[in-house]
Amino acid sequence: MEFKHHDPEEQSSNYDSAWHELKARHGVAGLVRGAGLFSVILMLGNVALPMLLLTIGCASAAVRLSKRFVRSFRCPRCGHEFFNPRSSIDLVAARLCNHCGLKLWSTEQS
Ligand SMILES: [Zn+2]
């Protein structure tokens, strides 16, 4: 096999695939949010209150899980958690790795 393992271009494409994965995670979280909101709206006025509350409970639990899924994304450079686990706004505001400062969507090799 003539595949070079220390080719810098290969590394940058490794970053790319990590960012691609993060976008996919954001996509999944967005779908869960949409589906949760949709099912709650669908239930409004159509079911008894306990059923509605149960739906809201399930929907918000699913949204929490999907956020955790996005949050567990690891930095492609340092391998630590990219997002600050103690900040709740970090998920949308973060532009740098919480540990090594790697820029979000960066393809730099330093
Ligand atoms: Zn990092």
Boltz pocket constraint, residues with backbone or C-beta under 6 A from the ligand:
constraints:
  - pocket:
      binder: B
      contacts: [[A, 75], [A, 76], [A, 77], [A, 78], [A, 79], [A, 80], [A, 82], [A, 97], [A, 98], [A, 99], [A, 100], [A, 101], [A, 102]]
      max_distance: 6.0
